[in-house]
């Protein structure tokens, strides 16, 4: 009972923090859109699609390794130091490549030479991101969600504050101001989390560890994830770069192609993934819980956790989908002043249940030491998307991309769910997992539609 209460408290803290962070991020995205327009948001997204390669190179697997090893009782001082050393080494290499390759990336990949300076401004933040990821992994393993949330709050606050200050006061391009604000926010977050980690380490103490197999343990967890995530992230970046190119081949001008891409990736997707903040916290906390249950041989507990995850995530997904479909126009207008964003959000809303389920199943697989399978599925999915975008986007335009996203989510989620059911020997409950949530979502849709029409009638 005590363990369950602690889990629920941590989940509540992390969920509340995640919701506030995503909401402030959504507001900031709305502010950015008003300042630089849809085509500017397109360039902004392309810059971050390249920067995400650097983040993947220095964080994928490192934080998970710390979480898993500390949760399993093997998180010694040497273990955490080794993870930090590995993260700093990888981030240093990634930062150098990004800094010195900025001109090539801006000219050849993004197609906008002005993107070179923003890329260079982002590079120094990578070592701080790597350190922060390692230290957050330690806190998650100890069921401490307050510190990671505080770090993210501080980063968001500093990033938004500095970015707005630079946009309004500094005589520099808008994209440069935004990227400089992001880097300063990452430095501030790392300083905050590092200070709290040192205080916690002094209080709790850390075993020295013999170091005999520390590096091999870390690499067993981190290396497959790092390699797989980097390959997937590379394909994801290639996909993002191919979308504007494909739209231009379909007949859209350069600015129009960037604007369509900006609406899709910079407006619709942040709204569609916003509800993930309500379940990502639980998914993250499930990793150490599942890892401990596996080590202790508590198979029934693992199955119960997986069953609850399926049932609640799909129910949440169907209800959220209904809300998006009914209020898509209002959301697009309120946040971005874009009717097109509302139309695309309504089209994409039905895929929300699978999108959310895929997210939580991936985290369950990580806790079960099945991350290699998850990475294989994600990699094959990303490879398929790049191939389909290359083939169909120049012919059918943005409509082809929407269909590809639907097909991709169905493919990825099906493989991940099948693997989880096989590993846990869990029997699928069609009635409880799919039929009941789908009916609940349909009922909510009609109820909201009725209320919406009634409100319009009374208003008029």
Secondary structure, DSSP 8 states (H G I E B T S, - for coil): -HHHHHHHHHHHHHHHHHHHHHHHHHHHHHHHHHHHHHHHHHHHHHHHHHHHHHHHHHHTTHHHHHHHHHHTT---HHHHHHHHHHHHHHHHHHHHHHHHTHHHIIIIIIS-TTHHHHHHHHHTTHHHHHHHHHHHHHHHHTT--HHHHHHHHHHHHHHHHHHHHHHHHSSS-HHHHHHHHHHHHHHHHHHHHHHHHHHHHHHH-------SSHHHHHHHHHHHHHHHHHHHHHHHHHHHHHHHHHHHHTT--HHHHHHHHIIIIIIIHHHHHHTTHHHHHHHHHHHHHHHHHHHHT-HHHHHHHHHHHHHHHHHHHHHHHHHHHHHHHHHHHHHH--HHHHHHHHHHGGGHHHHHHHHHHHHHHHHTT-HHHHHHHHHHHHHHHHHHHHHHHHHHTHHHHHHHHHHHHHHHHHHHHHHHHHHHT----HIIIIIHHHHHHHHHHHHHHHHHHHHHHHH-
